Amino acid sequence: MAFNPVTLILYESKFIESIVKEIADKLNLSRPHVPPSSVPLSSALRPLSYFFGLLREWRRGQLEELRRVKKNKKREGGCRGKAEV
């Protein structure tokens, strides 16, 4: 199976960007008028392995989706070919 690595890298970078935004929101970096003490720091900080786990799960889901789409396209193409003959 050949997957486009550029597409996967693009999706990964968007996923990582969403994680960074989530952390910034939890730390109230995007809302300077809110005092930082309103959210405990421990609620925003997680071990790095947690984020790698999220990335691994997301990548696995993307690959499964690509395989499913490719399989469906192959199946549809095979059915059309038989109907035309």
N, C-alpha and C positions, 0 to 999 in steps of 0.2 A: 504494500500500500504506500502510495506517495502522497504525503501531506505537504502543503505549502508552509515551510518553516517561517517565512516572513509574516504570514497571516497569524500563525501561532504566537510569534514574538509580539506582534501588534496587540493581540488580545491580552497577552500576559502583561504588557506595559500598562494597558488600560485597567486591568485588574489590580495591579500594584498601586496605581494612582488612586483607585477607589479606596484601597486600604489606608493609604496615607491621609486621604481626606477624612476618612472615618476617625482616625486617630486625632487629627487636628480638631475635628468637631468635639471629640470627647475631652480634649484638653482646652477647649474653648479658644483655640488660636484664631478661628475665623470670626469670633465675636468678642472683640476687645472690651466692650462695655460690661461683660459679665465677669465678675471676680473669679480668678482662677481657683479659689478655695471652694467654689460652689460644687465642683465635681472632684472627688478624690483622685489623686494621681494614679493610684493602684487600679482604678477601674479602666483606665486607658492603656496601661502598660501590660503587655503580654510577652511571654518569652518569644524569641525569634523563631523557635521551632513551631510555634502556633501558626505563624504567618506562612512558614514554609509548608506546613500541613494544608492550610487553606489553598495555597497555590497548587500543591500536588493534586488535591481533590478537584480543583477547577480544571486543571490541565487534563486529568483523566476524563472528566465529563465532556470536555471539548473534543477529545480524541474519539470517545464513544459516539458522540453526536456526528462527527465527520464520517465515522465508519457506517453508522446507521443510514445517513443520507446517501453515501456511496452505494451501499447494499440495495437501498430502495431504487436508486436510479438504474442500477444494473438489472434489478428485477423488472422494473417498468419497461426497460429497453428490450428485455427478452420476451415479454408478453406481446409487445407491439410487433416484434419481428414475426412471431408465430401467427398472429392475426392477419398480417398482410400476406403471408404465403399461402 
